[in-house]
Amino acid sequence: MSLVHEPKPSEEAGARLRREGWARLYAGSDLASLQALLQQAATQAPADAAVLHAAWQTEVMRQPHEALRGLREAGWLDATAGLPRRARAGLALVRARAAQMFDAAGEAQAHAREALAEVEDDLQPLAVAARFVLGLAQLDAGWPQAALESLQHALRASRRDQLGYLEALCAHAMGRALDDLGRADEGVRLLDSLAPLDAAAPAPLGWVARSLRRQARGRRLRSLQAVELPVVQQPADYWSFPDEVQAVMSALLQGEAALAQPALTALETRAALDFHCARWRADLCHVQVWAAWARGDETVLARWAAHAPAIDAQTTLAALREAVCACAAGALLGRLDAAAARSLAAELERRQLAALGSTLALVACLAQPDPGSEQLAQWWRSGRTQQPLDLLWLAPLSAPRLQAFLRDRASVGLAEARRCCERVLQYLAPTALPVQADGAGPLPEGLTRQEWRVLCGIANGFSNEQIAARLHVSLSTVKTHVNRLYGKLGLGSRAEAVTRGRTLAASLTADSGPGRFAISHDRA
């Protein structure tokens, strides 16, 4: 009798797929057996197999467009009424994950909630995955606190059910949310609690391992720490894009703008030709603005300064980051739109985007014509997330202010602030005025020798007092030269003088050979 009632192999495969399929996918460790099970169950449980195969394509193959196309051609995407409830939940999850990958955060949230409503109980791996996608979409939409609550729930459940791949995904997203909320230390402790993942492992564990390592490198770069960057194979593949952005950032951090430019140009070409997620494009925007001031390109800065999207409740996190970069570009040109900056600051505060709000607050502080040291001290005391990298990439504005801050009584008692300022100034401090080694070298057209020395001092971030001391002249003489420089070169701000001085120094270096006019940095 047992032989009569024993289920057929296809029936057994269908039952096993419904019972174990989603757990195997999000465990991520034995996908070969899942692939075989999908093939065995295709005829007995076609809806479940088709939806889980689409999830496979989305998570493992990173091909959401192919997953949706296959579902549509098979008739599953638009005819959901006759599907079992579990299959409808899986279908909504696939659509949510695909929408999130396509930067449609609002659509992703709606589909994730639809998946949660279809799941019979909240203990199933399908429900845990839907909770993760909901949190990730909330994060992309620019609401990190709401995202954190969803992601914490998903992280606990994935650990409970030993869904290793999903646990790593949740931890990566939670790390981003904690960074945005100004709680980066908690993010570091969270990642330290994860079991080590091998970046060379097969997908999908290899994908998330590389993302976690990139996240750790980003934190070290923001703290001005040296990082070991991965070797990018040539020709570069799609997934190397964020690694190459970090390589450009590392070169800029070390003052190697000339070395960074070819790689940046290649990235800009790729961004124009290929689809890349909004988060990667926002990272690229940051280094574009940074590189523009480093090479004195006011045209690019002006273009970014004009790139100010309308800010409302639907504005995504990537768009908010680009808006902050636009404010920084305006400040570097000496024409920050103060009203737009205040409106943006209010929206960042409403969303609890503390790290981004701190960067914008620093931009607004440094953009003022003559902010006193007390204003910079207030920024330090505000409890915001201060990152040394912000002070470095805004160097034309920050360098003279940091030097004055260290000399001012306002910095007394702010030991951490003083250490950070001194560290940033180590990157910015030039060893000598650019023309000091060769007083008989060529001059920019229309400038006297002394005016050129003063302009080089400004380009190096020196205050008027420091330039006077180095040139052994009075402060009033330096101010006279500064006024003449502004008139001759049509300058409207100190920031413009910095970029113009760097541009002229670079052009004279190209004509006269390396080293004579180079603006060097102490990288100790």
N, C-alpha and C positions, 0 to 999 in steps of 0.2 A: 504493500500500500504506500509505503514511503516513496517508492519509485514513481508511482502514479501522480502523487501530489508534489513532487519536487519541482521547483520553478525552472523554467527554461533558462538557458544562459542569457538570452536577451532580456528576459524579465528580471533576472537577478541584476544584470548590469544597469537596467533602468532604475531599480530600487536603490542600488548602491550610489548611482549618480545623484539621485535626489537627496540621499542621506549624507553623502560624504563630499560631493563635488565642490561646493563652495569652500568648505574647510580646507580641502587639499589645495585649491587655488591660492588662498590667502596664507596658507602655511608656507608655500613657495619652495619647499625643499624636495618634493618628489613629484615634479610635474610630468615626468615621463609616464608614470602610471596613470595620471589623470588624463593624459592625452589618449592613452590606450582605452581607458574607460569611456571617454567621449565617443570614440569610434564604435565601441561595442554597443553603446546605448542609443545610437543615432536613430535606429528604427523603432525601438520600443518606447522611448521617451523623446520624441523629436523636438518638442517645444523646449524642454529643459536642456537638451543637448545643444540646440541652436543658440539659446541665450547664454549658456555657460561658455560655449565656444566663442561668442562675441566678447564676453568678459575676458577670455584668454587673449584674444587679439588686442584688446584695449590695454590690459595690464602687462602681459608678457611681451607681446610683439610691439607695443606702443603704436598701434595702428587703429585709432578710433574711427577714422573715416572708413576704413575697410570693414570694421565691425558693423557700423550702421548700414553700409551699403549691402552687406550680406543679409542682414535682417530684413531690410526693405525688399530685396529681390526675392527672398523666401516668403514674403507676405506676413512676417511676424510683427514688423514695426508698427503698422497702422491698424492691424486687426487683432486687438488685444481682448476683445469681449469674451471670446471662447477659450482663452488660455486659463490654465490652472492658476490659482492665486500666487503660488510660489514663482511660477514663470513670469507672471506680471510684475512681481516685485523685482526679480532679476533683470527684466527688461528695463524697468525704470532706473535701476542702479546703473546699468550699462549706459543709458542715455544721460544720466547725471554725470558719470565719470567722463564721458565724451565731451559734454558741454563744458565741464571744468577745464579739460585740456584745450578746448577751443576758446578759452577766455570769456565764456558766457556764464558769469558767476550767478546771475539771477536765475537763469534757466536751470543751472546745475542744482541750486538750492531747491527749486520747485520739484524737480524729478527725484531728488534725494528724499524729500518729505513724502512724495508719492510712494516711493519704495518702502519707507518705514510704515506707512499706513496699510500696505498690502501684506506685510509679514505677519504671520500668525502670532509669534511671540518674539520678544526683544532679545532672546538668548541665542538666536540663530546667527551663524557667521554672516549671512546675507544682511541682517539688521546691523551688525557691527560695522560692516563695510559701508552701508548707507550712512551711518552716523559719521564715519570718517569723511566721506565725500561731502556731506553737509558742512562739517567743520572747515574743510579745506576751501570750499566755495565761499563760506563766510569770511575766511581769511583773505582770499583774493578780492572779495568785495570791499575790504577795508574795515572790517569789524572784528578785531582780534579778540576782544573779551568774549563775545558770543561764540567765536570759533573755538576758543580755549575750552569752554564748557563742553561743547560737542566732542572735541578731540580727547579730552580727559576720559569721558565715558567710553569712547571707542578704544583708547589705549588700555584701560583696565580690563575690558572684555576680551581684547585680543591676547593679552597676557594670560588671562584665565583659561582661554581655549587654545593656547599655544599656537597662535596664528602669527608666526615669526615675521613674515613679510609685511602683514598688515600692522603689526606692532612697530616695525621700523618706519613705515610710512607715517603712522600717527606721531611717533617721536620727532621725525623730521618736521612735520607741520607744526607740532607744538613748540619746537625750538624757534621756528619763525615767528609764531604768535607771541612767545615770551620776549623775543628780541624787540618786536614792535611795541610791546607794552612797557619796555624799559626794564625788563627783568631777565637780562641776558645771563646772569649767574645761575639762575634756576634752569635755564636752557642747557647750560654746560653740564650741570649735575645730572640732568635727565639723560643726555647723550652718553655720559660716562656710565650710566646704569645699564645701558644696552649691551648685549653680548656682541663681541666684535664681529663685523661682517666683512667678508672678503670682496674687495672691489673687482677681482678677477672671476668671481663666481658667475655662473650662468644667470641670465635674466629669469625672474625679475629681481632677485636678491642683489645681483651685481649693479643694477641701475640705482637702487636705493642706497647701496653702500657708497657709490661714487657721489651721490647727492649729499649724504651725511658728511663725507670728507670735505666736499666743497663748502658746506655750511661752516665747518670748523675752520677752514682756511679763511673764509670771509670774516669771521670773528677776529682772527689773529691779524688780518690786514687792517681792520678798523682800529686795532690797538697798536698799530705800527710795529708789529712783530714780523720777523722774517718767516717766510713760508716756503715749503718745497712744492713747487708746482708740477703737475703731471706732464709728461712728455706728450705733446699732441702729434698724432700721426699725420703725415701728409699723403694724399690730400685730406684736409680736416673733414671729419664727419659731422653730421647734424648735432650730435650730443656733446661735441667738444666746445660748442659756442660759449657757454658760461665759463668754462675753464680758460678759454682764450681772453675773455673779458677780465678775468682775475689776473691773468698774466700782464695785460696792459696796465691794470691798476697797480700791480707790483712795480712795474717799470717806472710809472709816474711817481710812486711813493719814493723811489730811490733817486728821483731827479733825472731820469733818463728819458726825457720827452722825445728826443730824436729817435731813440731805439723803439719807443712805443708807437710812433706814428705809422710805420708800414703795417704793423699788425692791426692797428685801429682802422686804417683804411680798408684792409681786407674784411674786417668784421662789418664795417658799414656797407660794403658791397654785398656781403652775404645777407645782411638784414634787409636790404632792398630787394633781393631776389627770392628769398625763402621765407616761409612762415616760421616765426619764432614766438614763443609765448610772451605775453605782456611783461612778465616779471623779468625775463632776460633782456627785453628791450629797455626797461627802466634802468637796469644795471649798465647797459651800453650808454644810455643818456648821461648817466653820472660821469663816466670816463670821457665822454665827448666834451662835456663842459669843462672838465678838469684839463684835458689836453688842449682845449682851445685857448685857455688863459696861459698855459705853460708855453705855448708857441706864439702868444700875442695875436691870436686871430680874432679880432673884434667883430668881423663879419659873422662868424659862427656863433659867437657869444650873443650878438644882437638877434640872430635867428632864434636861438633858444630862449632869449629873454621875451620874445614875442609869442612863444609857444605856451600860452596860459589857458588851459581848458576851463570851461565853466565848472564851478564846484557846486555840487548838490549831494543829496543823500544817495544817489545812484553812482557817484563817481567811484571808480575802483581804486584799489590800493596802488596799482602801477601808475595810474593817472595822477594820483596825489603825489607820488614820488617824483614824477616828471614835473609837476607844478612847483615843487620845492626846488628842483634843479633850475627851472625857469627863473625863479626868484633869485637864486644864487648868481645866475648869469647876469641878470639886471644889476645886482649889487656890485659885481665885478666891473661892470661898465660905469658904475656911479649913477645909475638911474633906476633904482628899485621902485616898483609900484607899491607904495606903502599901504594903500587901501586894499589892494589885492592880497598882499601879504597878511594883513590883519584878518581878512575874511577866511583865508586858507588856514591861519593859525586857529581860528575859532572852530573850524570843521575838524581839524586834527585833534583838538582838545575834546570835542564832543565824542569822537570815536576812540579816545584813549590811546592814540598813536603817539606815545611818549617819545620814542626815539626820533621819529620824523619831526615831531613838534620841536624837539630840542635843536635839531639842525636848523630849522626855520628860524627859531628864536635867536640863534647865533648869527645867522645871516642878517636878520633885522637889526641886531645890536651893532654888528660891524659896519653895516651900510650907513649908519648915521654919520654926518659930516665929521664930528669930533666927539665920539663917545668917551666919556671918562672911564677910568679904571673901575669906579664904583659900579657902573652898569655891567661891566664884564663880571665883576664879583657877584652881582645879583644873579646873573645867569648861572654861575657856579652854585650859588646857594639855593637856587630854585628847586633843587631835588630832581632835575631832569637827568636824562641819560647823556652824559658827556662822553664823546668819543674823540680821541686825539686825531683821527683821520679827518674829522670835520675842520679842525683848526689848520690842518696841513693843506687840504685841497682848496681852502679859502685863504691861502697864504698871502696874496696881495693885500687883503684886508686885515688879516689877523696878525701878521708878523710885527708891525710897529706897535700894535695894541698890546701884544703879549709882552714885549720888552718893557713898555711903560707900566703894565700891570705888575710885573715883578719888582719894579722900583717903587711902586706906590704902596702906601699904607693899607689900601683896600685889600691887598692880598694877604695881609697878616692874619694868621689863624687858618688860612685855607691851604693846608699843607699838601693835600692831594692835588689841588688846582695848580700849585706852584710846581710840583713834580711833573705834572702833565705839560705845562707851559715850557718848562726847561727841556723836556724831551722833544717836543715839537720844534723848538728853536734849534736843537742840535741838527735836525734835518734841514732847517732853513738857513742856518748861519753860514754865510760865505767866508772863505778863508781870507779874502782881500777884495778890494774894489777891482772891478774887471780891468781897468786901464792902468792900475798902479804899477804893474810889472814893466810896462812899456809906455812911458810918457810921450814918446814921439810917434806912436802909431796913428793910423788914419782916424779921421773924425767923421761923424754924420754931417751931411751937408747943412750948413747954416748954424752949427753949434760951435761955441768956443771950447777950448780944452777944459776949462773949469766947469762949464755948463755940462759937458759930457760926463765929467767925473761925478757931478751932483746927480745927474740922471741915472748913472750906473748905481750909485748908492741907493737911490729910491727903488730901482729895479731889484736890488738885493734885499729890500725890506728894512733898510735902516731908517731911523727917525732923523729929522733935521738936526737934532742935537748930536746924534752919533756921526752924521756926515761932517758936521762942523769940527768935531774932535779929530776925525781921521784926516781931514784936509788941512787942519791947523788954521782954520779961519773962524770968524765970528758967526754966531747964529743968524744975525741980521744979514750977513753976506750970503749965507746959504738960502735964506728966504728970498732974497733978491734974485738969485739965480733960479730958484724954483718958479717965481712969478714970470721971469723971462722965458723959461722953458714952456710954461703953460701957454704963453702967447705965441711963441714961435711954432710950436707943434700942435696948437689947437686943442690942448688937453682941458678936460673939464673936471678931473678928479685925480686923486692919488692913485686909484686903481688903474685908471687909463695911463698914468705915467709909468706904472710898473710894467704893464703890457707893452707899451711903446719902447721902453728901455730894453726889455728882453728881445723884442723884435729887431731893434737896431743892433744890439750886441750880437745876435745870431747872424745877421747879414754881414757884419764886419768880420766875424769869425770865419764865415765861408770865404770871404775875399782874402783874408790875411793868414789863413792857416789856423789850426786848432790851438786852443790854449791861451791866446793873447787877450781875448776879450770874454772868454767863457765865464758864465756865472756858475761857479762850482758849489757843491754841497758837501758838508761833512757827514759821511754816512756811518760814522762809528756807532 
